[in-house]
Amino acid sequence: MGTFIVEGGNKLSGSIRPQGAKNEALEVICATLLTSEKVTISNLPDILDVRNLISLLADFGVKINFIDPHTCEFQADELDFKYIETPDYRRRAASLRGSVMIIGPLLSRFGHAVLPKPGGDKIGRRRLDTHFQGMISLGADFEYDSDEGLYKISAPDGLSGQYMLLDEASVTGTANLIMAAVLARGTTTIYNAACEPYIQQLCRMLVSMGADIEGIGSNLLTITGVKSLSGTSHTCLPDMIEVGSFIGMAAMTGSDIVLEDVSLRNLGIMPEMFRRLGVNLQIEGDNIRVNQRDIYEIETFMDGSIMTFADAPWPGLSPDLLSIFLVVATQAKGSVLIHQKMFESRLFFVDKLIDMGARIILCDPHRAAVIGSGRFHTLHATSMVSPDIRAGIALLIAALGASGTSRIQNIDQIDRGYENIEARLRSLGASIIRVDD
């Protein structure tokens, strides 16, 4: 494991282009299992989670050819199904949350899938019922082997289209069920589907492969199954969470930076929510300039009550952004309530911010009240451990804005979602180095 050593208080300047979207990359890489033909994906982020998923598919028999570090060809024409019975597969798939999205393609195309209970960030319960109930409704047989910790799903006679109303607008659940339905017999209707931009991207990629999907961009998808899919080329969107991370870094350090080619129309409500936090950002074509010269002040609601930031399914605010808003609010003027509805363990990193001098009241596992200092009480440096990707980047933002030198351990968690983050930050003027523990 590695450690970041960060000297805070340096202003950032210059321009930076966000990496490809992590969550989209995991979805579309899994979708390459749906065809025996070649699929080329561009603008892939060179991050740990993506590399691990590609490595897993390679050992499964998928032909992998990197054209450059961010462009890869996939061809799943000769899969080795003995591999999914091996301890190596179970260990590696269990360590990667994104591996859950291979079961939809495998079940749809081959009628069989096995998955160990997946890992990922420890941010609370992350149940898979939506995935499996949807597949059962399509005609799959389901078994959970508690002794081995394995989900076993089969559909020897193929899947049949059905109407389903999802119990939650799960992003990975929706992706899995879309991929299961594209080769099923008949028509599948998915209501209360997640409709965020990365799901839209997955659908457009599948349509370019020959799938029949209507309602893209809405929460009601109609999928008419086809017999087979062909190859295609696809380009991932910029990562909206990284865009939000760099906006937060600029605000926290009182900096002037430009984020280039952010795909503004796919950022949803995020820019407006930063403005409500008092962050000074301007839209320049498809770029965002953050020029935070002054203290930023949190707005109140129209009746004067304290602003609340809460996560919600798209087009609401992504839960992955709340940790960023929380840390940026510590140096704002005013107060805000952060309401993390989806995960009950995601706010537990605030104790480290409190150690740094932040004025935060953790009301319960889902809510934190932040009393902004208006930079009159600058955060001070400390040593901390990154518990997950999003808390890790929030702690890094705090360290960049703090007085003194901070150490952040367990930075493998940050590497899972952010590409070469220390070199990219140094290019903007940050003082950050990586050391091996």
LINMOPE-V821623 format. One record per residue. N is the residue number from 1. RES is the residue in one small letter. SS is DSSP state (alpha for helix, beta for strand, coil for the rest). Layout:
{{N,RES,SS} {N,RES,SS}}
This chain:
{{1,m,coil} {2,g,beta} {3,t,beta} {4,f,beta} {5,i,beta} {6,v,beta} {7,e,beta} {8,g,coil} {9,g,coil} {10,n,coil} {11,k,coil} {12,l,coil} {13,s,beta} {14,g,beta} {15,s,beta} {16,i,beta} {17,r,beta} {18,p,coil} {19,q,coil} {20,g,beta} {21,a,coil} {22,k,alpha} {23,n,alpha} {24,e,alpha} {25,a,alpha} {26,l,alpha} {27,e,alpha} {28,v,alpha} {29,i,alpha} {30,c,alpha} {31,a,alpha} {32,t,alpha} {33,l,alpha} {34,l,alpha} {35,t,coil} {36,s,coil} {37,e,coil} {38,k,beta} {39,v,beta} {40,t,beta} {41,i,beta} {42,s,beta} {43,n,coil} {44,l,coil} {45,p,coil} {46,d,coil} {47,i,coil} {48,l,alpha} {49,d,alpha} {50,v,alpha} {51,r,alpha} {52,n,alpha} {53,l,alpha} {54,i,alpha} {55,s,alpha} {56,l,alpha} {57,l,alpha} {58,a,alpha} {59,d,alpha} {60,f,coil} {61,g,coil} {62,v,coil} {63,k,beta} {64,i,beta} {65,n,beta} {66,f,beta} {67,i,beta} {68,d,beta} {69,p,coil} {70,h,coil} {71,t,beta} {72,c,beta} {73,e,beta} {74,f,beta} {75,q,beta} {76,a,coil} {77,d,coil} {78,e,coil} {79,l,coil} {80,d,coil} {81,f,coil} {82,k,coil} {83,y,alpha} {84,i,alpha} {85,e,alpha} {86,t,coil} {87,p,alpha} {88,d,alpha} {89,y,alpha} {90,r,alpha} {91,r,alpha} {92,r,alpha} {93,a,alpha} {94,a,alpha} {95,s,coil} {96,l,coil} {97,r,alpha} {98,g,alpha} {99,s,alpha} {100,v,alpha} {101,m,alpha} {102,i,alpha} {103,i,alpha} {104,g,alpha} {105,p,alpha} {106,l,alpha} {107,l,alpha} {108,s,alpha} {109,r,alpha} {110,f,alpha} {111,g,coil} {112,h,beta} {113,a,beta} {114,v,beta} {115,l,beta} {116,p,beta} {117,k,coil} {118,p,coil} {119,g,coil} {120,g,coil} {121,d,coil} {122,k,coil} {123,i,coil} {124,g,coil} {125,r,coil} {126,r,coil} {127,r,coil} {128,l,coil} {129,d,alpha} {130,t,alpha} {131,h,alpha} {132,f,alpha} {133,q,alpha} {134,g,alpha} {135,m,alpha} {136,i,alpha} {137,s,alpha} {138,l,coil} {139,g,coil} {140,a,coil} {141,d,beta} {142,f,beta} {143,e,beta} {144,y,beta} {145,d,beta} {146,s,coil} {147,d,coil} {148,e,coil} {149,g,coil} {150,l,beta} {151,y,beta} {152,k,beta} {153,i,beta} {154,s,beta} {155,a,coil} {156,p,coil} {157,d,coil} {158,g,coil} {159,l,coil} {160,s,beta} {161,g,coil} {162,q,coil} {163,y,beta} {164,m,beta} {165,l,beta} {166,l,coil} {167,d,coil} {168,e,coil} {169,a,coil} {170,s,coil} {171,v,alpha} {172,t,alpha} {173,g,alpha} {174,t,alpha} {175,a,alpha} {176,n,alpha} {177,l,alpha} {178,i,alpha} {179,m,alpha} {180,a,alpha} {181,a,alpha} {182,v,coil} {183,l,coil} {184,a,coil} {185,r,beta} {186,g,coil} {187,t,beta} {188,t,beta} {189,t,beta} {190,i,beta} {191,y,beta} {192,n,coil} {193,a,coil} {194,a,coil} {195,c,coil} {196,e,coil} {197,p,alpha} {198,y,alpha} {199,i,alpha} {200,q,alpha} {201,q,alpha} {202,l,alpha} {203,c,alpha} {204,r,alpha} {205,m,alpha} {206,l,alpha} {207,v,alpha} {208,s,alpha} {209,m,coil} {210,g,coil} {211,a,coil} {212,d,beta} {213,i,beta} {214,e,beta} {215,g,coil} {216,i,coil} {217,g,coil} {218,s,coil} {219,n,coil} {220,l,beta} {221,l,beta} {222,t,beta} {223,i,beta} {224,t,beta} {225,g,coil} {226,v,coil} {227,k,coil} {228,s,coil} {229,l,coil} {230,s,coil} {231,g,coil} {232,t,beta} {233,s,beta} {234,h,beta} {235,t,beta} {236,c,coil} {237,l,coil} {238,p,beta} {239,d,coil} {240,m,alpha} {241,i,alpha} {242,e,alpha} {243,v,alpha} {244,g,alpha} {245,s,alpha} {246,f,alpha} {247,i,alpha} {248,g,alpha} {249,m,alpha} {250,a,alpha} {251,a,alpha} {252,m,alpha} {253,t,alpha} {254,g,coil} {255,s,coil} {256,d,beta} {257,i,beta} {258,v,beta} {259,l,beta} {260,e,beta} {261,d,coil} {262,v,coil} {263,s,coil} {264,l,alpha} {265,r,alpha} {266,n,alpha} {267,l,coil} {268,g,coil} {269,i,coil} {270,m,alpha} {271,p,alpha} {272,e,alpha} {273,m,alpha} {274,f,alpha} {275,r,alpha} {276,r,alpha} {277,l,coil} {278,g,coil} {279,v,coil} {280,n,coil} {281,l,beta} {282,q,beta} {283,i,beta} {284,e,beta} {285,g,coil} {286,d,coil} {287,n,beta} {288,i,beta} {289,r,beta} {290,v,beta} {291,n,beta} {292,q,coil} {293,r,coil} {294,d,coil} {295,i,coil} {296,y,coil} {297,e,beta} {298,i,coil} {299,e,coil} {300,t,beta} {301,f,coil} {302,m,coil} {303,d,coil} {304,g,coil} {305,s,coil} {306,i,beta} {307,m,beta} {308,t,beta} {309,f,beta} {310,a,beta} {311,d,beta} {312,a,coil} {313,p,coil} {314,w,coil} {315,p,coil} {316,g,coil} {317,l,beta} {318,s,coil} {319,p,alpha} {320,d,alpha} {321,l,alpha} {322,l,alpha} {323,s,alpha} {324,i,alpha} {325,f,alpha} {326,l,alpha} {327,v,alpha} {328,v,alpha} {329,a,alpha} {330,t,coil} {331,q,coil} {332,a,coil} {333,k,beta} {334,g,beta} {335,s,beta} {336,v,beta} {337,l,beta} {338,i,beta} {339,h,beta} {340,q,coil} {341,k,coil} {342,m,coil} {343,f,coil} {344,e,coil} {345,s,coil} {346,r,coil} {347,l,coil} {348,f,coil} {349,f,coil} {350,v,alpha} {351,d,alpha} {352,k,alpha} {353,l,alpha} {354,i,alpha} {355,d,alpha} {356,m,coil} {357,g,coil} {358,a,coil} {359,r,coil} {360,i,beta} {361,i,beta} {362,l,beta} {363,c,beta} {364,d,beta} {365,p,coil} {366,h,coil} {367,r,beta} {368,a,beta} {369,a,beta} {370,v,beta} {371,i,beta} {372,g,beta} {373,s,beta} {374,g,coil} {375,r,coil} {376,f,coil} {377,h,coil} {378,t,coil} {379,l,coil} {380,h,beta} {381,a,coil} {382,t,coil} {383,s,beta} {384,m,beta} {385,v,beta} {386,s,coil} {387,p,coil} {388,d,coil} {389,i,alpha} {390,r,alpha} {391,a,alpha} {392,g,alpha} {393,i,alpha} {394,a,alpha} {395,l,alpha} {396,l,alpha} {397,i,alpha} {398,a,alpha} {399,a,alpha} {400,l,alpha} {401,g,alpha} {402,a,coil} {403,s,beta} {404,g,coil} {405,t,beta} {406,s,beta} {407,r,beta} {408,i,beta} {409,q,beta} {410,n,coil} {411,i,coil} {412,d,alpha} {413,q,alpha} {414,i,alpha} {415,d,alpha} {416,r,coil} {417,g,coil} {418,y,coil} {419,e,coil} {420,n,coil} {421,i,alpha} {422,e,alpha} {423,a,alpha} {424,r,alpha} {425,l,alpha} {426,r,alpha} {427,s,coil} {428,l,coil} {429,g,coil} {430,a,coil} {431,s,beta} {432,i,beta} {433,i,beta} {434,r,beta} {435,v,beta} {436,d,beta} {437,d,coil}}
